[in-house]
Amino acid sequence: MAKWMVSAKKADFTKIAQQFQIDPVIARIIRNRDIVEDEQIDMFLHGTMADVHSPYLLKDVEKAADILCEKIAQGKRIRVVGDYDIDGVCASYILLAGLMHCNALVDSVIPHRIHDGYGMNNHMITEAYEAGVDTVLTCDNGIAAGEQVAYAKSLGITVVVTDHHEVPYEVAEDGDRRECPPLADAVVDPKQKECEYPFEGICGAVVAYKLVQVLFDKTGCGKAREILGELLAFAAFATVGDVMELVDENRIIVKYGLRQIAASGNPGMQALVEVNGLRDKPLSTYHIGFVLGPCLNATGRLDTAWRALRMFMTRDRAEAVSIAGELKELNDSRKNMTLQGTEQAVRMVEQGAMQDDKVLVVYLPECHESLAGIIAGRIRERFQKPVFVLTKSEDGVKGSGRSIEAYHMYDKMSECKELYTKYGGHKMAAGVSMSEENVERFRDYLNEHCGLVPEDFVEKIHIDVPMPMAYVTPGFVRQLSVLEPFGNGNPKPVFAQKNIRLIRGRILGKNSNVGKYTVEDENGGQFEMIYFGDMTLWHEFLAQTFGKTAYERLYRGGDSGICIHVVYYPELDVYQGRERLQMVMQDYCKGD
């Protein structure tokens, strides 16, 4: 059972509400996001693209732009080396499109997930050299490619790195960390210690976008504003798809980028929206994170991400629609494979020797290696523990990890880096390659040195405001939209009310996976409540807590006598032009 925690941050909510003309509850939610000063509140509510940070604050960004300007003027060949996920594909497109508008002689390669692995490798450098490439420009990778950059430099290739991942480091005897960035001609990564950029939480595509902004300034690109508007859609898409926190400028980029996606003139983006049945519908972060984005990731997992990049690069609508349809089919296939892998992993955890492990290391030799990260995320959600899912690869074992808030995955991995052939990542996610013989040593080390305690594994639900459902009006629900876009770092606000009686219920959905209820508060007010969660667990809770008779009576329309506390989110259900308030139940427990 999750632990409910009510946010109790203090402020003069009435004053804030009057000053910014918002409901006091909205003011309290904003304060719960640690937005305190008037300037911060105004930025949160009214920030525009004019308020995002200057790209010139990024270390080496001018140096990188100057190098590219020189290479363009000299007619030198430039090659963009991207990555096979959403961020890498979008970053590659941003750089390719930006450079092409500057008349650069440019092409792109994206590593094959299985054959090449993550980021640059020496084989790709050799191919670039043999093809007459003068300059390699990375995006969403490269910060950990010290060996590959050195090899490229030895061949006389100019290398510009743009990335957003953690900078590799060594720990000195006195405990200090010494950064070890690659010795490239320019390194643009906001996580560098000497970088003065005020917000390091941007994704690789936004780093690429910032570089293109500076490049346009220096080349005097005539259609800079129009082109940057189109490219903003890809920066926003990647920000959501790479699960960046929607705080600071990320929130503004996504807010305005969503509009650009909806209005995009890019045939590939239009086709992707269309084949997923979202044409003429208001797009949200949900659609990017759970509908559109996975189509891009699927081709990088099961085929080649170059296909997704080609979809964005083509100007032919028929070709774009064809590719988008293929990506959707791949994603549908990926869903089935993921379900099978997740079920196998759950059985291994529950029935094997790792039930008491604090860090789960699940080895699935037959699983498609590209699905390891998704499965790790599902297992983490189920057990609330850090998880690594490892699979057998062509040259050993390869896998991905997903973490919990209390566990800095990259730092902990760095403590036993002698076990890996390759690794990288950040606090909440990581990738790793190793020999098969090191799997058990890896599991043992992480569990012996994890530093986790039992309370770290309890799911926590942060309640913004204990608020009666009677307070909710259609106007209040509409005002909640000022808090959007929602996502990592800016979650949908949730509310709680005690002692709600379930009056009657219905089971809906093709798979009987939705419950809809009429509920009543202690004052006799009745409301509609809907639940999209795990219906099996919900029904088990009802039967075990209140008895089978009460549970059955609920769906027959009699007085069930069931009283619960609920965590909920209000929304407007629009059907045939009519609006109805409904409360979406997020969590529940026994009432008083």
C-alpha positions in Angstrom: 0.0 0.0 0.0 1.3 3.4 -1.0 2.2 6.0 1.7 0.1 9.2 1.4 1.9 12.4 2.1 0.2 15.7 2.2 2.2 18.7 1.0 2.3 21.3 3.8 4.3 24.1 2.3 3.3 27.5 3.6 2.5 30.7 1.8 -0.1 33.4 1.7 -2.3 31.6 -0.8 -5.1 34.2 -0.7 -2.6 36.9 -1.6 -1.1 34.9 -4.4 -4.5 34.1 -5.7 -5.6 37.7 -5.8 -2.3 38.9 -7.3 -2.3 36.4 -10.1 -6.1 36.0 -10.4 -6.1 32.3 -9.8 -8.0 30.0 -7.3 -6.3 29.7 -3.9 -6.0 26.0 -4.5 -4.1 26.6 -7.7 -1.8 28.9 -5.7 -1.2 26.2 -3.2 -0.3 23.7 -6.0 2.2 26.1 -7.5 3.8 26.5 -4.1 4.0 22.8 -3.8 6.2 22.8 -6.9 8.7 24.9 -5.0 7.8 28.0 -7.0 8.0 30.8 -4.4 9.0 34.2 -5.6 6.6 36.4 -7.6 8.9 36.4 -10.6 8.9 32.6 -10.5 5.1 32.4 -10.3 4.7 34.8 -13.2 7.2 32.8 -15.2 5.3 29.6 -14.4 2.0 31.0 -15.4 3.0 33.3 -18.3 6.5 32.4 -19.4 7.1 32.5 -23.2 10.0 31.5 -25.5 11.5 34.9 -24.9 12.1 33.8 -21.3 14.2 30.7 -22.0 18.0 30.8 -21.3 20.4 32.2 -23.8 22.2 29.5 -25.8 25.4 31.5 -25.4 25.7 30.4 -21.8 26.5 26.9 -22.9 30.2 26.2 -22.6 31.9 25.8 -26.1 28.7 26.5 -28.0 30.2 29.5 -29.8 33.4 27.5 -30.5 31.2 24.7 -31.9 29.3 27.1 -34.1 32.4 28.8 -35.3 33.9 25.4 -36.3 30.8 24.6 -38.2 30.6 28.0 -39.9 34.2 27.5 -41.1 33.6 24.0 -42.4 30.4 25.1 -44.2 32.4 28.0 -45.9 35.1 25.5 -46.9 32.7 23.0 -48.3 33.9 20.3 -45.9 31.8 17.2 -45.3 30.0 17.1 -41.9 28.5 13.9 -40.5 26.0 14.0 -37.6 26.2 10.9 -35.3 23.0 10.5 -33.4 21.3 7.9 -31.2 18.6 5.4 -31.7 16.0 6.7 -29.2 13.5 9.6 -29.4 16.0 12.2 -28.2 18.7 11.0 -30.5 16.4 10.9 -33.6 15.0 14.4 -32.8 18.4 15.8 -32.1 19.7 14.4 -35.4 16.9 15.9 -37.3 17.4 19.3 -35.6 21.1 19.4 -36.5 20.6 18.0 -40.1 17.8 20.5 -40.9 19.6 23.4 -39.3 22.9 22.7 -41.1 21.1 22.1 -44.5 19.5 25.5 -44.1 23.0 26.9 -43.8 24.0 25.1 -47.0 26.2 22.7 -45.3 27.4 19.5 -47.0 26.0 17.2 -44.3 24.7 13.7 -43.7 23.9 11.6 -40.7 24.3 8.1 -39.3 22.5 6.6 -36.3 24.1 3.6 -34.6 22.3 0.2 -34.9 21.2 -0.7 -31.4 22.4 -4.3 -31.6 25.3 -4.2 -34.1 26.8 -0.9 -33.0 25.6 -0.3 -29.5 25.2 3.1 -27.9 27.0 6.1 -29.4 30.1 6.3 -31.6 32.4 3.3 -32.1 35.7 3.1 -33.9 34.1 1.3 -36.9 31.9 4.3 -37.5 34.9 6.6 -37.3 36.8 4.5 -39.8 33.7 4.6 -42.2 33.6 8.4 -41.8 37.3 8.7 -42.6 37.0 6.5 -45.7 34.0 8.5 -46.9 36.0 11.7 -46.8 34.1 13.2 -43.8 36.0 16.1 -42.3 33.9 16.8 -39.2 31.9 14.5 -36.9 29.2 16.2 -34.9 27.5 14.1 -32.2 24.2 14.6 -30.6 22.7 12.9 -27.5 26.0 11.0 -27.2 29.7 11.5 -27.2 30.4 12.8 -23.7 31.6 9.3 -22.7 33.4 8.5 -26.1 36.9 9.6 -25.1 38.5 6.7 -26.9 36.5 7.1 -30.1 37.1 10.9 -30.1 40.9 10.3 -29.7 40.8 7.8 -32.6 39.0 10.3 -34.8 41.4 13.0 -34.0 44.3 10.7 -34.8 42.9 10.4 -38.3 42.6 14.2 -38.7 38.9 14.4 -38.2 37.4 17.4 -36.4 35.0 16.4 -33.6 32.3 18.4 -32.0 30.4 16.8 -29.2 26.9 17.8 -28.1 25.3 15.8 -25.4 23.4 16.1 -22.1 24.5 13.0 -20.2 26.7 12.8 -17.2 30.4 13.7 -17.7 32.6 10.7 -16.9 34.8 11.2 -13.9 37.5 9.7 -11.8 37.6 9.8 -8.0 40.9 11.0 -6.6 42.5 9.7 -3.4 41.1 12.7 -1.5 37.6 11.8 -2.7 37.3 14.7 -5.2 35.8 14.0 -8.6 37.8 14.9 -11.7 35.8 15.2 -14.9 37.1 13.3 -17.9 35.4 14.8 -20.9 36.5 13.7 -24.4 39.3 15.8 -25.9 37.1 17.0 -28.8 37.5 20.3 -30.6 34.4 21.5 -28.8 32.2 19.9 -26.1 28.7 21.3 -25.5 27.1 19.6 -22.5 25.4 21.6 -19.7 26.5 19.0 -17.1 30.1 20.0 -17.5 31.4 21.5 -14.2 32.7 24.7 -16.0 29.5 25.2 -17.9 27.7 28.4 -16.8 24.3 27.3 -18.3 21.8 27.9 -15.4 19.7 24.7 -16.1 21.4 21.4 -16.8 18.2 19.4 -17.1 17.7 19.8 -20.9 17.7 16.9 -23.3 20.1 16.3 -26.2 17.7 17.7 -28.7 17.4 21.0 -26.8 21.2 21.2 -26.7 21.2 20.7 -30.5 18.5 23.3 -30.8 20.6 25.8 -28.9 23.6 25.1 -31.1 21.4 25.7 -34.2 20.2 29.0 -32.7 23.9 30.2 -32.4 24.7 28.9 -35.9 21.8 30.8 -37.4 23.0 34.0 -35.6 26.5 33.6 -37.1 25.4 32.7 -40.6 22.6 35.2 -40.8 20.0 32.6 -41.8 17.2 34.4 -43.5 14.4 32.2 -42.3 15.8 31.6 -38.8 12.6 32.4 -36.9 10.4 30.2 -39.2 12.8 27.3 -39.1 13.4 27.5 -35.4 9.7 27.4 -34.9 9.5 24.1 -36.8 12.5 22.7 -34.9 11.0 23.6 -31.6 8.4 20.8 -32.1 11.2 18.3 -32.2 12.9 19.8 -29.1 9.7 19.5 -27.2 8.9 16.0 -28.5 12.4 14.8 -27.3 12.0 16.6 -23.9 8.9 14.6 -23.1 10.1 11.4 -24.8 13.3 11.4 -22.9 11.4 12.0 -19.6 13.1 15.3 -18.8 11.7 17.2 -15.8 9.1 19.7 -17.0 10.5 22.6 -14.9 12.4 25.7 -15.7 12.7 26.3 -19.4 11.7 22.7 -20.3 8.1 23.6 -19.3 8.1 26.5 -21.7 9.7 24.5 -24.5 7.1 21.8 -24.2 4.2 24.2 -23.8 5.0 26.0 -27.0 6.4 23.0 -28.7 3.2 21.1 -28.4 1.5 23.8 -30.4 4.2 23.5 -33.1 3.7 19.7 -33.2 -0.1 20.2 -33.8 0.6 22.8 -36.5 3.7 21.2 -37.9 4.3 21.4 -41.6 6.7 18.5 -41.5 5.2 15.6 -43.5 6.7 13.0 -41.1 5.3 14.6 -38.0 1.9 15.0 -39.6 1.9 11.4 -40.7 2.9 10.1 -37.3 0.0 12.0 -35.7 -2.4 10.9 -38.4 -1.7 7.1 -38.3 -2.2 7.2 -34.6 -5.6 8.7 -34.9 -4.8 12.0 -33.3 -5.4 14.4 -36.2 -7.4 17.5 -35.2 -7.2 16.4 -31.6 -5.6 18.5 -28.9 -2.2 17.0 -28.2 -0.7 16.6 -24.7 2.4 15.2 -23.1 0.5 11.9 -22.7 0.3 11.5 -26.5 4.0 12.1 -26.9 5.0 9.9 -24.0 2.6 7.0 -24.6 1.4 7.1 -28.2 3.7 8.9 -30.6 7.1 8.6 -28.9 7.0 4.8 -28.5 6.6 4.5 -32.3 10.0 6.3 -32.7 11.6 4.1 -30.0 10.2 0.9 -31.5 12.0 1.3 -34.7 15.2 1.9 -32.9 14.6 -1.1 -30.7 13.4 -3.7 -33.3 14.8 -2.3 -36.6 16.8 0.8 -37.3 16.1 4.3 -36.0 17.3 5.6 -39.4 13.8 4.8 -40.6 12.3 7.4 -38.2 14.8 10.0 -39.2 14.0 9.4 -42.9 10.3 9.9 -42.1 11.1 13.4 -40.7 13.5 14.2 -43.5 11.3 13.4 -46.4 9.1 16.0 -48.1 7.0 13.4 -49.8 3.7 12.9 -47.9 3.0 9.4 -49.3 6.5 8.2 -48.2 6.0 9.8 -44.8 2.6 8.1 -44.2 4.1 4.7 -45.3 7.0 4.9 -42.9 4.7 6.2 -40.1 2.4 3.1 -40.6 5.5 0.8 -40.4 6.6 2.5 -37.1 3.1 2.0 -35.6 3.1 -1.7 -36.6 6.6 -2.1 -35.1 5.3 -0.5 -31.9 2.3 -2.9 -31.7 4.7 -5.8 -32.0 7.0 -4.3 -29.4 4.1 -4.1 -26.9 3.5 -7.9 -27.2 7.2 -8.7 -26.8 7.4 -6.4 -23.8 4.4 -8.0 -22.1 6.0 -11.5 -22.5 9.4 -10.3 -21.2 7.8 -8.5 -18.2 5.8 -11.6 -17.2 8.9 -13.7 -17.3 10.9 -11.2 -15.2 8.1 -11.0 -12.6 8.1 -14.8 -12.2 11.9 -14.8 -11.8 11.7 -12.1 -9.0 8.8 -13.7 -7.2 9.8 -17.3 -7.5 13.6 -17.1 -7.5 16.4 -16.3 -5.1 16.2 -12.5 -5.5 12.9 -11.8 -3.6 14.9 -10.1 -0.8 17.3 -8.3 -3.1 17.2 -4.5 -2.7 18.6 -4.0 -6.2 17.0 -6.4 -8.8 19.3 -7.7 -11.5 17.2 -9.9 -13.8 19.0 -11.8 -16.5 16.8 -12.7 -19.5 19.2 -14.2 -22.1 16.5 -14.7 -24.7 14.8 -11.3 -24.4 15.4 -8.9 -27.3 18.1 -6.6 -25.9 16.3 -3.5 -27.0 13.4 -4.2 -24.7 15.5 -4.3 -21.5 14.9 -0.7 -20.5 11.1 -0.9 -20.9 10.9 -4.1 -19.0 13.1 -2.7 -16.2 10.7 0.3 -15.9 7.8 -2.1 -15.6 9.5 -4.2 -12.9 10.5 -1.0 -11.0 6.9 0.1 -10.9 5.8 -3.2 -9.6 8.4 -3.8 -6.9 9.5 -0.2 -6.2 13.1 -1.2 -6.3 16.0 -0.2 -8.6 16.1 -2.7 -11.5 18.6 -3.9 -14.1 17.4 -6.1 -16.9 20.2 -7.9 -18.7 20.1 -9.8 -22.0 22.5 -11.8 -24.0 24.1 -9.8 -26.8 26.6 -10.6 -29.6 29.6 -9.8 -27.4 28.5 -10.7 -23.9 25.7 -9.3 -21.8 23.9 -5.9 -22.3 21.2 -4.3 -20.3 19.4 -1.2 -19.0 18.5 0.0 -15.5 15.7 2.1 -14.1 16.0 3.5 -10.6 14.0 4.9 -7.7 14.4 8.4 -6.1 16.5 7.2 -3.2 19.1 5.5 -5.5 21.6 7.3 -7.7 22.1 4.6 -10.3 25.0 6.1 -12.2 27.0 6.9 -9.1 26.5 3.4 -7.7 27.4 1.8 -10.9 30.6 3.8 -11.1 31.8 2.2 -7.9 32.3 -1.1 -9.7 33.1 0.0 -13.2 35.8 -2.6 -13.5 33.0 -5.1 -14.1 31.8 -3.5 -17.3 33.0 -3.2 -20.9 30.9 -0.1 -21.3 28.4 1.9 -19.2 26.7 5.3 -18.9 23.6 7.0 -17.7 22.3 9.3 -14.9 20.5 9.1 -11.5 17.3 7.4 -12.7 18.5 5.3 -15.7 21.6 3.6 -17.1 22.9 1.3 -19.7 25.6 -1.3 -19.3 27.6 -4.0 -21.1 29.7 -6.7 -19.4 30.9 -10.3 -19.8 28.4 -13.0 -18.8 30.7 -14.2 -16.0 30.3 -10.8 -14.2 26.5 -10.9 -13.9 26.5 -12.4 -10.4 29.4 -10.3 -9.2 27.4 -7.2 -10.5 24.3 -8.3 -8.6 26.2 -9.1 -5.4 28.1 -5.8 -5.4 25.1 -3.6 -6.0 23.1 -5.3 -3.2 26.0 -5.2 -0.7 26.7 -1.5 -1.2 23.3 -0.1 -2.1 22.7 1.8 1.2 18.9 1.4 0.8 16.5 1.0 3.8 13.0 -0.4 3.8 11.2 2.9 3.7 13.0 3.7 0.4 10.9 1.0 -1.3 7.5 2.3 -0.3 5.7 4.1 -3.0 4.8 7.6 -2.0 1.8 9.6 -3.3 2.2 13.3 -2.8 -1.2 14.9 -2.2 -1.4 18.5 -3.1 -4.5 19.5 -1.2 -7.0 17.6 1.0 -10.1 18.9 -0.8 -13.7 17.9 -0.7 -15.2 16.9 -4.1 -17.9 19.5 -3.4 -15.3 22.2 -4.0 -14.8 21.2 -7.6 -16.7 23.1 -10.3 -16.2 23.1 -14.1 -14.5 26.5 -13.8 -12.0 25.1 -11.3 -11.2 22.1 -13.6 -10.7 24.5 -16.6 -8.4 26.6 -14.4 -6.2 23.6 -13.7 -5.0 23.9 -17.3 -2.8 26.8 -16.3 -0.6 24.2 -14.6 0.0 22.3 -17.8 2.0 20.7 -19.4 2.1 17.9 -16.9 4.8 15.3 -16.8 8.0 14.4 -14.9 8.8 17.2 -12.4 5.3 18.8 -12.9 2.8 16.0 -12.2 -0.9 16.3 -12.4 -2.0 17.7 -9.0 -4.0 15.2 -6.9 -6.4 15.8 -4.1 -7.8 13.6 -1.3 -11.1 13.2 0.6 -11.9 11.0 3.5 -14.9 8.8 4.0 -16.5 8.6 0.6 -19.3 6.0 0.4 -19.7 3.9 -2.7 -23.4 4.0 -3.6 -23.4 2.0 -6.9 -21.0 0.9 -9.5 -20.6 -0.4 -13.1 -17.8 -2.2 -14.9 -17.0 -0.7 -18.3 -14.5 -1.2 -21.1 -14.0 -3.9 -23.8 -11.8 -5.8 -21.4 -13.9 -4.9 -18.2 -10.9 -2.8 -17.1 -12.7 0.4 -16.0 -14.9 1.0 -13.0 -17.5 3.8 -12.8 -19.2 4.7 -9.5 -21.6 7.1 -7.9 -20.1 8.2 -4.5 -21.4 10.2 -1.6 -19.6 12.4 0.8 -20.4 12.9 4.5 -22.8 15.8 3.7 -24.9 13.8 1.3 -23.4 15.3 -1.9 -23.2 12.8 -4.8 -20.5 12.7 -7.4 -19.4 10.5 -10.4 -16.0 8.7 -9.9 -14.1 6.6 -12.4 -11.2 4.3 -12.0 -8.7 3.2 -14.7 -6.3 1.3 -12.4 -5.8 -2.5 -11.7 -9.4 -3.7 -11.4 -8.3 -7.1 -10.1 -6.4 -5.6 -7.1 -9.3 -3.1 -6.5 -11.9 -5.9 -6.3 -9.6 -8.0 -4.1 -9.3 -5.0 -1.8 -13.1 -4.5 -1.6 -13.8 -8.2 -1.0 -11.1 -8.6 1.6 -11.8 -5.4 3.4 -15.6 -5.2 3.3 -16.7 -8.7 2.5 -17.8 -10.4 -0.6 -21.5 -9.6 0.0 -20.8 -5.8 0.1 -18.6 -6.0 -2.9 -21.3 -7.8 -4.9 -24.1 -5.5 -3.7 -22.1 -2.5 -5.0 -22.6 -3.7 -8.6 -26.3 -4.7 -8.0 -27.3 -1.2 -6.9 -27.9 -1.8 -3.2 -26.3 0.0 -0.3 -22.9 -1.6 -0.2 -21.8 0.0 3.1 -18.4 0.5 1.6 -16.6 3.6 2.9 -13.1 4.6 1.7 -10.6 7.4 1.6 -9.6 8.4 -1.9 -6.9 10.2 -3.8 -8.4 11.8 -6.9 -8.1 14.2 -9.8 -11.1 16.0 -11.2 -11.8 16.3 -14.9 -14.5 17.2 -17.4 -16.0 14.3 -19.3 -17.3 15.7 -22.6 -19.8 13.5 -24.5 -22.0 14.6 -27.4 -21.2 18.2 -26.5 -22.3 17.9 -22.9 -19.8 18.4 -20.0 -20.0 16.3 -16.8 -17.7 16.5 -13.8 -16.1 13.3 -12.8 -13.4 12.4 -10.3 -10.7 10.1 -11.4 -9.6 7.9 -8.5 -5.8 7.6 -8.2 -5.5 5.5 -5.0 -7.7 4.3 -2.1 -7.7 2.9 1.4 -10.2 1.8 4.0 -12.3 4.7 5.5 -13.0 5.4 9.2 
